[in-house]
Structures are given as C-alpha cells and as structure tokens.
Amino acid sequence: MFISLQSQVKKVVSGIDKFLKQKELHSIPVILTGDFNSPETNPVYQFVKGSGFASSYKVVNGREAGVTHKDHRGRELSVDYIFYRNSGSCAISPKSSIMLPQQYNDQVWPEEFTISDHRMIVTEFDMGKSE
C-alpha cells in the first residue's frame, strides 16, 4: 500500500504533537530532519512550515541549500532539511548551518562527490529561554 509523502509527514508531525501532549512536554523545542523528497514549493515542505517549523538553513542563510541530492535520473534537487520549532519557555535558534563538504558550491552537484547521493546539512543551535 502506497502512502503519500504528505500523508506520512502529517502522521509524523501529529505523532510528535501527541507525544509532547501526553508527556506534558509543553516547553521543549523539536528538531525534525531528513530527506523530505520535496522542494520548497511542494505541499510536504509547506505543511511542515505551516505546522510551525522553520528551516535552520534558510533562517541562517536567507535561502534553502541549492542542491542537496542528485537522484537516479541525474536531477539535482534540494530535498534535505533540518527543521526546528520552539514552544514555551525553552527555545533554540540556529547559530550556523552549512552543507558538507563545504568546498563545493551548493548550486550544482559536484561530479567528483561520489560518496553519497545526498550532501549533509549540519546546523549548530544555541539554546536559551524564549522572549
């Protein structure tokens, strides 16, 4: 049985919210990461954003990473994200967010990069109290 990516992400976000409510964890930040198979314009990305999450890379750099994945058809896509959401008195904020290896431009897939078909995004967060 095929479950759409949008349905899958709705279940994930719903599961996170249900768990936090059950455990009465009302003031902890949440980090949601992964290969979402979705560019910024896709409904999956829009749902995550609409659920209160922000992309750490976009917050730090003013835009999403250009090309994080080269698929089996040779298409160069931006589909990997580190999202975060704050709630309550405890908050995190992205201090830096980079794509590895750093020596390559993020707008095209480096042909000599053959270790994986995804480039890793790394974010360092600061933790403190929300204002």
C-alpha positions in Angstrom: 0.0 0.0 0.0 1.4 3.4 -1.0 1.1 6.2 1.4 1.8 9.7 0.0 4.7 11.7 1.4 2.2 14.4 2.5 0.3 11.8 4.5 3.5 10.5 6.0 4.7 13.9 7.2 1.2 14.6 8.6 1.5 11.4 10.7 5.0 12.3 11.9 4.0 15.9 13.0 0.8 14.6 14.5 2.8 11.9 16.4 5.3 14.4 17.7 2.4 16.7 18.9 0.6 13.8 20.5 3.7 12.6 22.3 4.5 16.0 23.6 1.0 16.5 24.9 0.8 13.1 26.6 4.1 13.6 28.3 3.2 17.2 29.2 6.3 18.5 27.5 4.9 21.9 26.5 8.1 23.9 26.5 10.6 21.9 24.6 11.9 22.6 21.1 11.6 20.0 18.4 14.1 19.2 15.6 12.7 17.4 12.6 15.3 16.3 10.0 15.6 14.3 6.9 15.2 13.7 3.2 11.7 15.0 2.5 11.8 14.4 -1.2 10.2 17.8 -1.5 11.5 21.1 -2.8 10.4 24.3 -1.0 7.3 24.7 -3.3 6.0 21.2 -2.5 3.0 20.6 -0.2 5.1 18.5 2.2 7.5 21.4 2.8 4.6 23.8 3.0 2.8 21.5 5.6 5.9 21.3 7.8 6.3 25.1 7.6 2.6 25.6 8.3 3.0 23.4 11.4 5.2 26.0 13.0 8.6 24.6 11.9 11.3 26.7 10.3 14.3 25.5 8.2 17.5 26.2 10.0 19.5 26.5 6.8 17.1 29.1 5.4 17.0 31.1 8.7 20.8 31.3 8.8 21.5 31.7 5.0 18.4 33.5 3.8 17.6 30.7 1.4 17.5 26.9 1.2 20.5 25.0 0.1 20.5 24.8 -3.7 21.3 21.1 -4.4 21.4 18.6 -1.6 20.6 15.5 -3.7 21.3 14.0 -7.1 18.7 11.4 -7.9 18.9 8.3 -10.1 17.7 10.3 -13.1 20.5 12.8 -12.7 18.2 15.6 -11.4 19.8 18.0 -8.9 17.3 18.7 -6.1 17.0 20.5 -2.8 15.2 17.9 -0.6 17.2 17.6 2.7 16.3 19.8 5.6 16.8 20.5 9.3 13.5 22.0 10.6 13.0 23.2 14.2 10.1 24.5 16.2 10.0 26.3 19.5 7.3 26.3 22.1 7.0 27.5 25.7 9.9 29.0 27.6 12.7 26.9 26.2 13.9 27.9 22.7 16.6 27.1 20.2 18.0 29.2 17.4 20.3 28.2 14.6 23.8 29.7 15.1 25.2 28.3 11.9 24.0 26.0 9.1 26.3 24.6 6.4 26.3 21.9 3.7 29.2 19.4 3.6 31.6 19.1 2.1 32.0 22.9 2.3 34.5 23.3 -0.5 31.7 22.7 -3.1 29.2 25.2 -4.4 25.6 24.4 -3.2 24.0 25.4 -6.5 25.2 22.5 -8.6 26.1 18.8 -7.8 29.9 18.3 -7.7 30.6 15.5 -10.1 33.6 14.3 -8.1 31.4 13.9 -5.0 30.5 10.2 -5.2 30.4 9.1 -1.5 26.6 9.5 -1.4 23.7 10.9 -3.5 23.0 13.3 -0.6 25.1 16.1 0.8 24.8 16.6 4.5 23.4 19.7 6.1 24.8 20.5 9.6 23.2 23.0 11.9 24.6 24.3 15.3 21.9 25.6 17.6 22.0 27.9 20.6 19.6 27.1 23.4 18.0 29.5 25.8 14.8 31.0 27.0 12.2 32.3 24.6 11.4 36.0 24.8 
